[in-house]
Amino acid sequence: MFKENYNVIGVMSGTSLDGVDLAYIKFNNSDRWMFEIFQSETVSYSEEWLTKLKNAIHFSTSELEELNISYTKLLASIISEFIFKHHLTEIDAVCSHGHTILHQPQNGFTLQIGNLPMIRDLVNQTIVCDFRVQDVQFGGQGAPLVPIGDELLFSEYDYCLNLGGFSNVSFSENRKRIAFDISPVNTVLNYFANELGFPYDDAGNLAKSGNINQDLLRQLNDLEFYTLLYPKSLGMEFVNAKIFPLINSYPIDEKDKLRTFVEHITFQIAKICNKPNAKLFITGGGAYNRFLIERLRNYLPTTDVVIPDDKTIQFKEALIFGFLGVLRLRDEINVLSSVTGAKQDHSSGIIFK
């Protein structure tokens, strides 16, 4: 499917459970890859769905199969409504990540629900989805997948940092794209904000009002994950097994937990993005956490920290999954072995025409 222009819908649901991100994007490949986001929207989950998705990591196989069917139907209805609402008629494909429930690449397994074949018939469009499974089959981490988009769409930056449920970074090193997860971010910050009765920590003000617990900070920074070499990736399994038990072993105020974890996040990011006078491009919901960005700038005083426009901040992952779908339609490489650790670069994703 080689042509100069592609109109696609990118669809992403992240581990921070903010909702389903949708973006209608035009890609042009006349000289180099360019894009424009025309329509974008985040559809929040109902309380019922939030509870299901939070607890699904503990579901049995049969419960997961049922969840996959019902979530695929939910996702299809959200996509169909987006198409109808914005009167979208020129669509080459809907490129959907689905929602990660289980991510265990060390066991050769990853599960993103919402990618069943029925989605094609329910949406009545060509669907490109299930981007992670093939990489895990090739011995890779199945993540992160965004770096090919960073390389081809945002090449002017030294580091591309996403602050979502987890922080992940990509950059070029020795003419290869390197990328990996750095630490949990909103999966943890949102949890403790919820404990205080807030959906999230607006601008980081709750954390800012707390105090750092130095012992907890030291123990967080000493976790084994931070000593591992890339490629490496994180899932909720790590947060539930390592982060929450450690933080909750300290009988301190929730604001102090938030303050300490913000310091942990920014310390770990600064350890990685440490090239002098670099340009650091930040997207994801964490870009709105002013206190977190302030602490990051404190650790990286010579770095030009670039926060882009709202659409790019909020919908970069939907944008890049749309781009991954375009590359898949063209049968071009969209997953880099230098990033995931797979045995080869490859073109990943299932196409339901």
N, C-alpha and C positions, 0 to 999 in steps of 0.2 A: 504494500500500500504506500508507494512512494509518490509524494507530491510536495508542493511548497508550503501549503497552508493546511493546518488541522484545527478543527473546532472540537474541543472535548470538554467533558465535565470531570474534574478531579474530585474524589470523595475520600475523606479521611476521618477516622475516629481514633483518638489517641488514648493513652493510658490514664491521662488526667481526668477523663470522663466529662470534659466540657460539653460534649455533644458531637454531632456529625457536621463536619465542615464540608461545604460544597462550593466549588468555583467553576464558572464557565470561562474557559480560556481559549484564546487564539494563539497558536504557535506558528511562527514563520521561519523558514529555513532557506531564505534566498542567499544569504552570505554566511551568517552565523545564526545560531538559534536565538530567536527573540520571542517575547511573549507579551500578552496584554490580558489582564483579568477584567472581564466585562461585568459579570454578575458574581456575587459571593454571598454566602449566608451560613450561619451556624444554627443548627436545629438542636435545641437542648433535649436531653432525655427526661422522660417522666420519672417521678420518684420510684415507681415500680421497676422501670428499666434500670435505673441507677443501682437499685438493690440487687437485681439479677446479675448485672455485669460485675459488680463488686464481689459477689459471692460465687461466681461461676468457676473460679479457680478450684473450688472444693466439690464441684458437681461430679456425679458419676458419668460414665460413658453414655448411657441412655439419656440422662438429663442434658448432656452437652449436645447430643443429636437433636433433641427437641428444641433446645435453645437456638441452635444453628438455623433450624427451619423458621422459627418465629422471628428471629433477628433478620434473616434474609428478607422475609416479608415486610418487616418494619423498614429496613433500609430501602427496599424497592419503592415503598409508598413515599418515603422522604424524597427520593430522587425524582419520582414521577411528579410529585407536587412542585418541586423546584423547577422542573421543565415546564410545567403548566403555568406556574406563577409568572415566570419570566418570558413566556412565549418563545421558547427556544425551538427552532426548527432545523437549524443546520448543526447536526451532531455527528461527528465521525465515530465517537465511542464514549462510553462512560467508563472511567478508569478508577476502580474502587479498591481501596486497601482492605476494607472490612474492619473488624475489631479484634485485637489480639486478646485471647483468653489464656492460652498456654504458650510459653516460649521456652523450650528446653533444647537448644541446639546441641548441647553436650550429650543428649540422649537421642539425637537425630529426629527431633520432633518440634513442630510449631503449629499452632492452630489459630487461624483468623476466621471468625464466623462471619456470615453474610456473603459468602462467595459460592453458594450453591448454584447449579445450573439454572434453577427456576428463576433467578433474578433477571436473566435475559428475557424470558417470556413476560414477566411481570412489568418490566420497564419498557419492553419492546424496542430495545436498542442493542447495538453491539456492546458487549461488556468485556473489559480487560481487568482481571482480578487475580487474587492469590499469588502475589508477587514474591513471597518469602519461601515457599515450600521447596522449590527447585534448588535454591541456594543451600538449604540445609541438607538436601539429598546429595549435593556436591561437596559436603563436608564443611560448609560455611556456617557462619553465625546467623544467616538469614536477616542480618541487620548490621549497620544501618544501610538503608537503600537510597537515602536522599543524596549522597555525595556525587553521583553522576550528574544530578541536576545542578549541584553547587559548581561542579567543574565546567559545565557547558553553559550555564545561565548566569553565574555570579563569579566569574573567573578573576574579576578585578580585586577581590578581597583575599587577604592572607589567611584568614580563618572565617569559616561560616559556622556559627554557633546557634543551635536551636535550644530554647529553654521551654520545654513542654513538661510532660510527666517526668521525663528524664532530660538531662542535658546531654547533647551529643554534638560533636565537632567534626569538621572535615577540613583538610588542608593538603597542599601538595608538598611532597618530600622526596627528593631524589627522583623527580619526574614521575612519581606515582601518587595517586590520590590515597590519602590515609584518612580513615574515619573510625570513630568508635564512641560508645557511650562513656560519659565522664562520671555522672552521679545522678541519683534521684533529685528531682526538683519539686514540681507541683504535686506529684503523688504524695509527698510528705507534707509540704507546706499547706496544701488544701486540707489534708486530714486534720492537722492541728488547728487550722482556722475553723473547720467544722466543729471541733470540740468546744470552741469558744462561741459557737452559734453563728458563724459567718460562712458564706459559700466559698470564700477565698480571702486571702490577706490583701486587701485593696491597697495598692501602691507600696506594700510592705510595711504599712504603718504599725501593725500589730507586732511584727518582729522588731521594728525600730524601738518600740517601747520596752522591749525585754532586755535581759542581760545575758552575756555569754557565760555558759558553764564550761570552764576550761578543761575539766576532767572529761566531760562528755565530748567536747570538741576533739580532744586528743584521741579518745577511743574511736570516734567516727573516722578520723583521718588515718588511724592505724588498721582499719579493716583490710582484709587480704585483697579484695577486689582492686584496690588502688595501687597494689604492687604488681598486678598482672600486666603483661605486655599485650598490646593490641595484636590482632583483632579481638574485641571483647564487646559484649552487649549485656544489657540489664533488662529484667522484667519484674513484675510484681512479686515473683517468688523471692527475689533478693530483699525487697523492701519488707515483706512480711516475715522473712526468716531472720534477717540481720538488723535492719534499721529500726523498725518499731520496737522489738524487744529491748534493744540497747537503749533507745531514748526513754522508753517507759520504765526502765529500771532506775531512772533518776527521779526522785520525788520533788520535781521542780515545777514552777508555773508554766502553763502552755506558752505564754509569750516568751519565756526564757528558752523553751524548746525551739520555738520558731527562730529566735535571734541566733541561737547556737547553730541551727541547721543552715541558715543563710550564710553564716561565716564559713561553715564547712563547704557549701556549694561553691562559693566564690574562691576559696582557697584552692580547691581541686581544679577549678577552671583555670585559674591563674598559673598553676603548675604546668598546664598543657600549653596554653596560648601565651607563651613567654617570649616570643621573638620581639626584639626591640623595635619601636616605631612601626608596629604592624597596624593593618586595618582589620578590625574585628567586626563582622556583620552579624547582628543578633536578631533573631526572629522567635516566634512562639509567645505564648501567653506571659512567660516570665519577663519579656521585654518591657511589660507595663509595671513590673515590680521596681519602682524607682529606688527603693532602698537597696535591693539586691544589685542593681546596676551601679549605684553609688559605691557600694562595697567593692564591686569588681573593678571600678575605675581606681579605687584606692590601691588595690593590689597591682594594677597595670597602668602606672602614671604616664608612660610614654606611648600608650596604645590609643589609636583613633577608634573609639567605640561608635559604630554607626548603627542607629536605629532607623529603619526605613519607614515607609508609609504604612498606614493601618492595614490595608489589604494584604500587603506582603508579609507583615508581622503575623497576621492572624491566619492567613491561608497559604503560607509557603509550602506546607506539607501536602495540602490538597493540590496545589499547583504542580509540585514535583511528581506526585503520583499520576497526575494527568500526563506529565512529560514522560514518565516511565511507560505509560500506556502507549503513547505515540511511538516511542522507540521500539516497543514490542510489536506494534502493528507493522513497523518497518523491518522487523527481525534484526534489529541492531542491538549491540551490547547495552544493557541497562543496569547490570550489576557488576561491580568490579571486585575481582578476587583479592586485590591489594587491600580492600576495605573489609571484606567479610571473611577472608581466609579460605574461601572455596578453592577447589582444585583448578578452576579456570574462570575467566570472564565469561559471561553468558547473557542471553536474552531471556528474561524470566517473566512469567505471567501466563495465565490461562485466558484464551480468547473464546468467548461464547458469541458467535456471529448470529 
